[in-house]
Amino acid sequence: MPGDQDGPDDRPTTFPALRGPFDAASELGWLRSAEALGVPIAPMAVVPARVEHDFYRWNNLPKRLDGLFQGIDPRDPDEDDLEDLAPTAAAWVRGHALLDEVIDAFYAALAGLPARVTVRRLGAEGVPAARGRPALLALKHTWAADWAVEPLARRAACGEGWRPAPRPVLVHDADLHPDAELATAAGAAIGRAVRAWSDPQGRLARLALAAADPA
């Protein structure tokens, strides 16, 4: 499976329990840097990239998905072909099961979070869901979203192939608000101009580069 993992974790866990190393240029790395300088971090669960990598491997999805797209030139894919195959690929990802121990770890990592959470990729807004099984389904829908036509075409255009690189997923309070004070504190910690969002207790939950800061 292509792509780098952010650490050795192979189970969902909480942010404080997550091991490293972390990509300093990723949102997860920024949160760690901010935390190290005393910025309060909101409770959150982290699904490491390794969990997604293993999910594909356990369910033999790499071989099946490669076969599904066999015969389509990724250098010049026909959009009609992608529109025909994308729903099948996404359905396979949504329809396969996670191991029981992964599910148990995911639910354990959600303990203590509010009844309404957001499930999202690093750097993305994500989708709201109820804590528990709806959040688990939202995780699989987040993975499956990488098989929509637009991301498929984007990966093909960049020469990345059909399969997405595994990436971490965060789960935290759905009730976030822009926070200029935390943006200043977090920006000082990471040396970048950022936007920040806090939970109702004023703890940092999300960071993104400010529009004026070149990525």
N, C-alpha and C positions, 0 to 999 in steps of 0.2 A: 504494500500500500504506500503511495507516495506521501511525502510530507514529514515534517518534524513534529515531535511531541514536545510539550512544555515541561515535562518532567517524568519521573519513573512511575507515577501513580497509575494503577490499573483499575481503580474503583472510584466511584463518586465519593467526594469527601467535603469537608467544610473548608472555607478559605484559611482559617488559622492552621488547620492540619495539613494543608497541601504542601508537598515537598517541591523542591526546585531541581535544577536551575530554571529561571524564567527568562524569556526574551525581554530584555530591557526596553525594547521598542514596542512591546505589546501592552494592551490595557492591563493585563494581569500583572506584568512587570511594573507598570506605573502605580498600580494600587499597592504593591509591595513596597515600592520606594516611598510612597506617601505615608504608609503605615510606619515605616522605619523612622520617619521624622515626626511621629506623633499625631498624624491625622487619623481620626477615628474612622474605622471601616465598618460598614453595615454588615450584619450577619448575612452570609450567603453560602450556597452550596456551589461546588465546582465539579463539573464533569470533565476530567482531563481528556486531552486528545487521544490518549491511549485507549480509553474506553470505546470511543468510536472506531478506532483502528481494529480492536479486538472483536467488536460487534460484526464488522464486515467479514473478518477472517473466520469467526466461529460459524457464520451462516453461509460460508462459501460465496459471498456476494461478489468479490472481485472477479472470479472466473465467470459467474453468471452474467454480470453486467458487461464484462468485456465481450462475451458472446452476443449479448443483446445488440450491441453497437457494432458488431463485426460487419465489415463491408461498407461502413460509412467513413469517408475520408475526413479525419478531424481537421485537416488543413483547409478543407473547403466543403463543410457539411451543408446539406440541403435542409433548409428550415422546416420543410414539410416532414422530412424524416425525423427530425428532432421532436417535432410536435406529436408525431405518431408514437415515438418510443419513450418520451419523457414520462408520461403517466404510468407506464408499466414499471420503469425503473424506480420511481418514487413509491409506488405501491409495494414493491418488494422490500424497500427499506422500512416502510411503515409496518409492513405485515410480519416481519420476522421478530423473533423474541430475543430479549436480553436474558442472560443467565440469572438465575434466582439470586445469587449472591450479589450481583450488580444491582438488581432491583432493590434488594434489602439495604444495600449501602446507600443507594439514592434516597430512599425514604428516610433513612437515619440522618443523612446530611440535611434533609429538609426540616427535621425536628427543630422547633423553636422559631421557624420562619412564620410570617403572617399567613392568614388563611388564603390571601390572594397574592400570587407571586408573578414575576416576569421571568420567562425562560428565553435566553438570548445568547447569540454568539458574541465573542469579544468585538467591541466596536459597533454593535448593532442595537437597535431598539428592542427587538424581540417581541414576544407575544405574551399577554396575560393568561394565567390559568389558575385554577384552584390548587392549593397544595395537596399532594398525594397523587393518585392515579392520573388525574387530568394533567398534572405537571409532567408525569412520565410520558404521556402521550404527546405532550407539547415538545418534549425532547426529541422524540422520534420524528415528529413533523419538522422540527428544525433541521435534523439531518437530511430528511427527505427533500427539503426545499432546495438543496444543492443539485437536485436532478430536474429542476424546472428548465424550460427552454433557454431562458436568458443566461443563467449561470453555466449551462452546458456550452452555449455558443461562446461565452466569454472565455471559458477554459480552453476551448478549441482554438480561439483566435490567439491566445497567449502561448500556445504550444504545450499546455499542461496535461493534455489527454482528457479522457472522459471522467475519470474518477476524481473526486475532490480530495484534497489533502485533509486529514483529520485535524480538527481544531477544538479548543476547549469551549464549553458552554457554561454560563453562569446562571444561577437562580437566586433571586433576591426579592425583596418587597416590591410589589407592583406600584406602590404609591410613592413616586419619586418627584422631586421638584428641583429646578435649576438652583444652584447655590454658588453665588459669586465669591463668597468668602472662602469656601472650600476650593474653588477653582484657583484662587490666588495661592492658597497654601499648597495644593497639590502641584501646581505649576512650578512653584519654587523648588519642590522636592525633585521633580524630574527634569527641570530646565527646559520646559516647553510651555507655550501658551495653550491652555486647555479649557474646555467647558466641563463643569462638574454637576452632578445631580446627587442629592442627599435624600435619605429616608426621613420619616416624620420625626425621628430622634436627632436629626442633624448629622447623621453619619454618612460618609462617602460611599456611594454604591455604583457610580458609573462615571467614566471619564472619556472624553473624546477631544481630539485636537481642535483648537479654535480655528475658525476659517482663515484667519490671518497667518497661522503658523503653517509653513509648508511641510507636507508629510515627508 
